[in-house]
Amino acid sequence: MHFDLAIIGTGSGNFLVTPEWDGKRVAVIEKGLFGGTCLNVGCIPTKMFVYAAEVATTIRGASRYGVDARIDGVRWRDIRDRVFGRIDAIEDSGRNYRVNGDNTTAFLGTARFTGPKTIVVDVQGREQEITADQIVVATGSTPVVPQGISDCGVRYYTNEDVMRIDELPQRMTIVGGGYIAAEFAHVFGSLGVEVTIVTRGPVMLSQQDDLISTEFSALASEQWNVRFNCTVSSVVQNDDHIELSLSDGTRMETDLLLVATGRKPLVPQGLSLAGIETREDGRIVVDEYGRTTADGVWTLGDVSSDYQLKHVANHEARVVAHNLTHPGDLQTFDHRFVPAAVFTHPQVASVGLTEQQASEAGHDITVKVQNYGDTAYGWAMEDTTSIVKLIADRSSGQLLGAHFMGPDASSLIQIVIQAMSFGQSAKDLARGQYWIHPALAEVVENALLGLEFDQD
């Protein structure tokens, strides 16, 4: 069967079926859940669980404000079903729209390339060959499971299935120290689970600015049992628990094992047969327009991008959608100021360069670390740990990076993202507008005013 366009993957790839394709033949190929990682096993369901965790955390800390409150219980199944009652309905609707809607033919199976612009889809053991004038690979990513756990024979979980468990365990061990580990530690720990984190590094969130990762790791150790500089040597299933041996020679017991050691590109088989090259880490090679090394084949999102972020995949999808139908007016990806947030406790958000990166890039930098607790709203919150760190070029006044740790970090940082994206200097951002007093955003204003520049 021949199509004008074939799309492999229905996460951000689903956005490519624009009105320009009305009246043309479009194939949509999906082997799993419609909507991709974000909708089904990532951003959206995890943040719904995080919100419940935030409510529980707020209640536990209410006494510091003179409010006596307690948690009478946690109805895990109600929390879970509230989340997936919405998510599963959206996934089903998206599937139905592509299967029965106009203008698309859905192939529910696994795709592999067999030649240039040629795909074979395995649909429940029956293979169908598809050719297309243009193809987009948007297959996303899949969890990384270290050897020694993947082949140990013990039941373990990843972010793709841990949210659907029937009962909360008494004890949970999370292997990994990145954003997935930090978010699930917050969710399950806040809901009453005894959480242990085993991470091979000396800090958690090691990709963050050094100050943020160091300060966060100290706070993490107060909430959870964090085993730094450790790996799992062996895993054994006993009658009613799992026994772990760690690289430092210690042993521990747990009831549930969650592997959160990152995600890797989920690439279709047969890429070389189609002339599609990959990088050493498995990602598909892509240029600034979204093109692969094969003529007429495009790619976007986790399978090729430097960033495993939904907002980046959405941006890349918008660019590729334009380029598919405007070959004479190609647009480029804009990855200049890519922000990210970790919805843990405390929340973490960042954009731009770390202090070390800015120095290594040759900038004469000025840095300001501002405490939430030094603002009026910070006093109201009794906050003693939250910070904003801004990095700017001392001569030009341009912001180079911003790193937040504390309540609403993912929202507060948007002020800085906008300034960096539109070339607004730190001075103009600080004094070119009103800042509502005594709103929490004043912490950003004060950080900006604390930066020192060659010319006032």
Number of C-alpha atoms within 10 A of each C-alpha: 9 14 17 14 23 28 25 25 24 26 24 26 28 20 13 21 18 12 8 12 16 12 10 12 16 24 24 21 24 24 18 12 19 24 23 23 23 17 19 21 20 17 14 15 20 21 17 17 21 21 13 16 23 19 13 20 18 13 15 15 14 13 12 10 10 8 10 11 12 12 11 6 9 14 11 15 14 10 16 18 13 14 19 17 12 11 18 16 11 16 18 13 14 17 19 13 13 20 16 11 12 12 15 22 17 19 20 19 19 21 26 20 22 17 15 18 20 19 25 19 21 17 15 10 9 9 14 14 15 19 20 22 14 17 25 26 23 28 29 28 20 18 16 15 19 15 10 12 19 13 10 13 11 15 14 16 17 22 21 13 12 16 21 15 12 10 10 17 16 13 18 22 25 25 26 24 26 19 21 24 26 25 21 24 27 25 26 21 20 23 22 16 18 19 23 22 25 23 23 18 15 15 22 28 23 17 12 19 20 15 16 25 19 17 16 27 21 14 14 21 15 10 17 16 14 22 20 19 13 20 19 21 16 14 22 16 16 11 6 9 14 20 18 20 16 17 14 13 9 11 14 12 19 20 17 20 26 21 24 26 21 20 16 18 21 18 22 16 14 16 18 14 16 20 17 20 17 18 10 8 9 14 19 26 20 22 14 14 20 26 21 23 16 19 15 16 25 26 28 29 28 27 27 30 21 11 16 19 18 20 16 23 23 18 17 25 25 19 21 26 20 18 19 24 13 11 9 8 10 15 17 14 16 14 14 10 16 15 22 20 19 20 26 25 23 20 20 28 24 29 23 22 21 23 24 10 14 18 13 10 10 9 16 14 21 20 21 18 20 21 21 29 19 15 21 16 18 20 12 12 15 13 17 13 14 21 26 26 23 29 26 27 24 18 14 15 22 20 29 24 25 27 28 29 29 22 21 16 22 19 12 19 24 15 13 24 20 13 16 22 13 8 11 17 18 27 18 13 20 18 12 11 8 9 15 9 11 13 12 21 19 21 25 27 19 19 22 28 15 15 21 18 18 10 8 6
